[in-house]
């Protein structure tokens, strides 16, 4: 699999990442092991997790699999901290919480360091400089090699990166930011993606298949074994089952027919090769689903198809996104 630099750093990662959101919840140990081995054998290196996935279960499972299944040195392990599983699902960006959470992640992962440590969300109640100092301390103590963000808006990303650039004693710079991005969700193109590109921060798109809708599985009905039919994920899928999304999905299916490939391959290839993108994160539940996504490695969309998909999925931009200087 092709490797790319993560933002403006020397860290190289595979241009597709393996997500573990489903691990230890919808994906058991045997399926997770098969996923990890399949991903590694395909040349994949970037494995993304978080301390709240399955309440730490995903990290614990990944740590177990690293002992004997895949060499730790072959992988770029990324995890996140900052979100707190509480009745109100709050965010805690304090130095106390973050560093405690990092130590707990390292214990579950059975490793001395993570390659990429990411803030899971912006905390409006903690001074940003305190949060960023925790990231710097993690790098200074060797517990993290690189740091990044997740779920930060454009101004929040720019503020964080600017603070780091201005602080004379900061030992690291932001390597990445993780946000949802697909043909059905192009909101990051307003401010997050332009900021990331300008600042040299690599984008790691989550839900690159539009929460599964871009595979075409929901075109005629909701499969009984799909997320859209499950009690805890139906609401997650529902926003992408409207008429606007249907038009995009139909265009993806038409492009797939013309290229003799699958809608999944078309949708994933589109987001993988967008300017500023480093590696979409694949959220497969099974090894079979993962193999289908990994098959996109050989596909590069023709320019005319890419432009057609750009047009049919284009978000509506008005003031101040376009032509504001002429008003």
C-alpha positions in Angstrom: 0.0 0.0 0.0 1.2 3.5 -0.8 2.6 5.5 2.1 2.1 9.2 2.7 3.6 11.7 5.1 1.3 12.7 7.9 1.0 16.5 7.4 4.2 18.4 7.4 6.1 15.8 9.4 8.5 12.9 8.7 6.0 10.3 9.8 4.9 8.1 7.0 1.6 6.2 7.2 -0.4 4.0 4.9 -2.9 6.0 2.8 -5.7 4.0 4.3 -6.1 3.6 8.1 -7.8 0.8 10.1 -10.4 2.1 12.6 -11.3 0.1 15.7 -14.5 1.8 16.8 -16.4 -1.5 16.5 -13.8 -3.6 18.2 -14.9 -5.2 21.5 -18.4 -4.2 20.7 -19.7 -5.3 17.3 -16.4 -7.0 16.4 -15.1 -9.8 18.6 -11.5 -10.8 19.1 -11.4 -13.4 16.3 -12.7 -10.9 13.7 -10.5 -8.2 15.0 -7.4 -10.4 14.7 -8.4 -11.3 11.1 -8.8 -7.6 10.3 -5.5 -6.6 11.8 -3.6 -9.3 10.0 -5.4 -8.6 6.7 -4.6 -4.9 7.0 -0.9 -5.6 7.8 -0.5 -8.1 5.0 -1.9 -5.5 2.6 0.8 -3.0 3.7 -1.4 -1.0 6.0 0.3 0.6 9.0 -2.0 3.2 10.5 -4.3 1.8 13.2 -6.7 4.3 14.9 -8.4 3.8 18.2 -9.5 5.8 21.3 -9.7 5.4 25.0 -13.5 5.5 25.0 -14.1 3.0 22.2 -16.0 0.1 24.0 -15.0 1.9 27.2 -11.3 1.0 26.7 -12.1 -2.4 25.3 -10.8 -1.6 21.8 -7.4 -0.5 23.1 -7.2 -3.5 25.3 -8.1 -5.8 22.4 -5.5 -4.1 20.1 -2.9 -4.5 22.9 -3.6 -8.2 23.1 -3.3 -8.7 19.3 0.0 -6.8 19.2 1.6 -9.6 21.2 2.6 -12.1 18.6 0.2 -11.4 15.7 1.7 -8.3 14.1 5.1 -6.7 15.0 4.6 -3.4 17.0 7.3 -1.8 15.0 5.4 -2.3 11.7 2.4 -0.3 12.9 1.6 3.4 13.5 -0.7 3.3 16.6 -2.9 6.3 17.0 -5.3 6.8 20.0 -7.3 9.7 21.4 -8.1 11.2 24.8 -10.3 13.9 26.1 -13.8 12.5 25.8 -15.4 11.2 29.0 -18.0 8.5 29.0 -20.5 10.0 31.4 -24.3 10.5 31.3 -23.7 13.9 29.6 -20.7 12.7 27.4 -18.5 15.6 28.5 -15.1 16.7 27.3 -12.1 17.1 29.7 -9.0 18.7 28.2 -7.3 19.3 31.5 -3.6 18.3 31.9 -4.6 16.1 34.8 -7.2 14.1 32.8 -5.3 13.9 29.6 -2.0 12.6 31.0 -3.8 10.1 33.3 -5.8 8.9 30.3 -2.6 8.5 28.2 -1.0 6.3 30.9 -4.1 4.2 31.0 -4.1 3.9 27.2 -0.5 2.7 27.2 -1.3 0.1 29.8 -4.2 -1.3 27.8 -2.2 -1.2 24.6 0.7 -2.9 26.2 3.2 -0.4 24.7 5.6 2.2 26.0 4.4 4.8 23.5 1.8 5.7 20.9 2.9 7.0 17.5 0.1 9.6 17.3 -1.9 10.9 20.3 -5.0 13.0 19.5 -7.3 15.2 21.4 -10.7 13.7 20.9 -12.6 17.1 21.1 -12.3 20.7 22.0 -12.8 21.6 25.7 -14.3 25.2 26.0 -13.9 25.1 29.8 -10.1 24.4 29.9 -7.5 27.0 28.7 -6.2 25.8 25.4 -2.6 26.4 26.4 -3.1 24.0 29.3 -4.4 21.3 26.9 -1.6 21.8 24.4 1.0 21.8 27.2 -0.2 18.3 28.0 0.5 17.2 24.4 3.9 18.7 24.6 4.7 16.9 27.8 3.6 13.6 26.3 6.1 14.1 23.5 8.9 15.3 25.8 8.5 12.2 28.0 8.5 9.8 25.1 4.9 8.6 25.7 3.8 10.0 22.3 5.8 10.5 19.1 3.4 12.9 17.4 0.2 14.7 18.3 -3.0 15.6 16.6 -6.6 16.7 17.0 -10.1 15.3 16.3 -13.4 17.1 16.0 -11.9 20.6 16.1 -13.5 23.3 14.0 -11.5 25.5 11.6 -10.9 28.3 14.1 -10.1 25.9 16.9 -7.5 24.1 14.7 -5.9 27.4 13.7 -5.8 28.7 17.2 -4.1 25.5 18.5 -1.6 25.4 15.7 -0.8 29.1 16.0 -0.2 28.8 19.8 2.3 26.0 19.1 4.1 28.0 16.5 4.3 31.0 18.8 5.5 29.1 21.9 9.3 29.1 21.9 9.7 26.0 24.1 7.2 23.7 22.3 8.8 20.5 21.1 6.2 19.4 18.6 3.7 20.6 16.0 0.3 19.3 15.2 0.6 16.4 12.7 -3.0 15.7 12.0 -6.7 16.4 12.5 -9.5 13.9 12.2 -13.0 14.8 10.9 -15.8 13.2 9.1 -15.4 13.6 5.4 -17.1 11.9 2.4 -19.2 12.6 -0.7 -22.1 12.9 1.7 -20.4 15.2 4.2 -18.1 17.9 2.7 -18.5 20.4 5.5 -14.8 20.3 6.3 -14.1 22.0 3.0 -15.5 25.3 4.4 -12.8 26.0 7.0 -11.2 22.9 8.5 -9.5 21.6 5.3 -8.2 25.0 4.1 -6.8 25.6 7.6 -5.2 22.2 7.7 -3.6 22.5 4.3 -2.2 26.0 5.1 -0.8 24.8 8.5 0.7 21.6 7.1 -1.7 19.4 9.1 -2.8 16.1 7.6 -6.5 15.2 7.4 -7.6 11.8 8.6 -11.2 11.4 7.3 -13.6 9.4 9.5 -16.8 7.8 8.0 -15.3 8.1 4.5 -18.2 5.9 3.2 -20.9 8.2 4.5 -21.6 5.9 7.5 -22.0 3.0 5.1 -24.6 4.7 2.8 -22.2 5.3 -0.1 -21.8 1.5 -0.5 -25.3 1.5 -2.0 -26.7 -1.0 0.5 -29.5 1.4 1.5 -30.6 2.3 -2.1 -33.8 0.2 -2.0 -34.2 -0.9 1.6 -32.5 -1.1 5.0 -30.7 -4.5 5.4 -31.6 -6.3 8.6 -27.9 -6.8 9.5 -26.9 -3.2 8.8 -26.1 -0.3 11.2 -29.2 1.4 9.9 -31.3 -1.4 11.3 -29.6 -1.6 14.7 -31.1 0.0 17.8 -27.9 1.9 18.8 -26.8 3.1 15.3 -29.9 3.7 13.3 -29.9 7.4 14.3 -26.3 7.6 13.2 -27.2 6.5 9.7 -30.5 8.3 9.3 -29.2 11.8 8.3 -27.7 10.3 5.1 -30.9 8.6 3.9 -32.6 11.6 2.5 -33.3 12.6 -1.1 -30.1 14.7 -1.4 -28.0 11.8 -0.3 -29.9 9.5 -2.7 -28.9 11.6 -5.7 -25.2 11.3 -4.7 -25.5 7.6 -4.1 -27.1 7.1 -7.5 -24.3 9.0 -9.1 -21.7 6.9 -7.3 -23.5 3.7 -8.5 -23.5 5.0 -12.1 -19.8 5.7 -12.0 -19.1 2.3 -10.5 -21.1 0.6 -13.3 -19.1 2.5 -15.9 -15.8 1.5 -14.4 -16.8 -2.0 -13.6 -16.0 -1.6 -9.9 -18.1 -1.2 -6.7 -19.8 2.0 -5.3 -17.6 1.5 -2.2 -14.4 1.7 -4.3 -15.6 4.8 -6.1 -16.6 6.6 -2.9 -13.4 5.7 -1.0 -11.1 6.5 -3.9 -12.7 9.9 -4.2 -12.1 10.9 -0.6 -8.6 9.2 -0.4 -7.3 11.4 -3.2 -8.8 14.7 -2.2 -6.2 17.5 -1.7 -5.0 17.6 2.0 -6.2 14.1 2.8 -3.6 11.7 4.3 -5.6 8.6 5.1 -9.3 7.8 5.4 -10.1 5.7 8.5 -11.9 2.4 7.6 -14.6 1.4 10.1 -15.2 -2.1 9.0 -17.1 -4.5 11.2 -15.8 -7.6 9.6 -12.7 -8.8 7.8 -14.7 -9.3 4.6 -15.8 -5.6 4.7 -12.2 -4.6 5.3 -11.0 -6.6 2.3 -13.6 -4.8 0.1 -12.2 -1.5 1.2 -8.6 -2.4 0.7 -9.3 -3.4 -2.9 -9.5 0.3 -3.7 -5.7 0.5 -3.7 -5.4 -0.1 -7.4 -8.2 2.3 -8.4 -7.7 5.9 -9.4 -10.8 7.7 -10.6 -10.7 9.3 -14.1 -10.8 13.1 -14.0 -14.2 13.4 -15.7 -15.8 11.0 -13.2 -14.1 12.9 -10.3 -15.5 16.2 -11.6 -19.0 14.8 -12.0 -18.9 13.5 -8.4 -17.6 16.9 -7.2 -20.6 18.6 -8.9 -23.4 16.3 -7.7 -22.1 16.3 -4.1 -21.1 20.0 -4.0 -22.2 21.7 -0.7 -24.0 25.0 -1.0 -21.6 27.9 -0.4 -22.9 31.4 0.2 -21.5 34.4 2.1 -18.9 34.4 3.5 -17.5 31.4 1.7 -17.6 32.9 -1.7 -17.6 36.3 -3.3 -17.8 38.1 0.1 -15.1 40.6 -1.0 -17.3 41.9 -3.8 -20.3 42.8 -1.6 
